[in-house]
Amino acid sequence: MTFLNHTHPSVPHYDSSEWDWLRGALATIDRDYGMLNRVFHNGPDTHVLHHLFSTIPHYHAMEATKAIKPLLGEYYQFDGTPVYTALWRESRECIYVEKDEGRQDNGVFWFKNKL
């Protein structure tokens, strides 16, 4: 289940020179699994919240996610791509991580797929 919450071209990865708790917590994405959201106790569609506040019970996760979205603004990530399409896309496009092409000296890595 969490593969798709941690795997997306817009999710950065960090080495020790750039990582901190907040950056690590925001390196995830919410996804809509449709009817499966209830089966998984809203884990896929409230995963960003889970990373920030892991002790919030799942039955309050939706209302808490609605509350944090405006606070996070551009730092909140959601992908509404259908699950099977996203699974196929991420399996093909997110093979490994590589340093940001613009700056070789920083510790920010992005998913790549060119072998």
Backbone hydrogen bonds, N-H to C=O, Kabsch-Sander energy under -0.5 kcal/mol:
donor,donor_aa,acceptor,acceptor_aa,energy
4,L,1,M,-0.7
5,N,2,T,-0.5
6,H,2,T,-1.4
6,H,3,F,-0.7
7,T,3,F,-0.8
8,H,6,H,-0.6
11,V,8,H,-2.2
13,H,109,F,-2.4
15,D,107,G,-2.2
18,E,15,D,-1.4
19,W,15,D,-2.2
24,G,20,D,-2.6
25,A,21,W,-2.6
26,L,22,L,-2.1
27,A,24,G,-0.9
28,T,26,L,-1.7
29,I,5,N,-1.9
30,D,77,Q,-2.6
31,R,44,P,-2.7
32,D,79,D,-0.8
33,Y,31,R,-0.7
36,L,33,Y,-1.7
37,N,34,G,-1.7
38,R,35,M,-0.8
39,V,35,M,-0.9
40,F,36,L,-2.5
41,H,38,R,-1.6
42,N,37,N,-4.0
43,G,40,F,-1.7
46,T,42,N,-0.6
46,T,43,G,-0.7
47,H,44,P,-0.5
50,H,46,T,-2.0
51,H,47,H,-2.0
52,L,48,V,-1.7
53,F,49,L,-3.6
56,I,53,F,-1.6
60,H,57,P,-2.2
61,A,58,H,-1.0
64,A,60,H,-2.1
65,T,61,A,-2.5
66,K,62,M,-2.2
67,A,63,E,-1.5
68,I,64,A,-1.9
69,K,65,T,-1.9
71,L,67,A,-0.5
72,L,68,I,-2.6
73,G,69,K,-2.1
75,Y,72,L,-2.4
76,Y,73,G,-1.6
79,D,30,D,-2.4
86,A,82,P,-2.9
87,L,83,V,-2.9
88,W,84,Y,-1.9
89,R,85,T,-2.7
90,E,86,A,-3.2
91,S,87,L,-1.8
92,R,88,W,-1.3
93,E,89,R,-2.9
94,C,90,E,-2.0
95,I,93,E,-0.7
95,I,112,K,-2.0
96,Y,112,K,-1.8
98,E,110,W,-2.2
100,D,108,V,-2.1
103,R,100,D,-0.9
106,N,103,R,-0.7
109,F,13,H,-3.6
109,F,107,G,-0.5
110,W,98,E,-2.8
112,K,96,Y,-3.2
115,L,113,N,-0.6
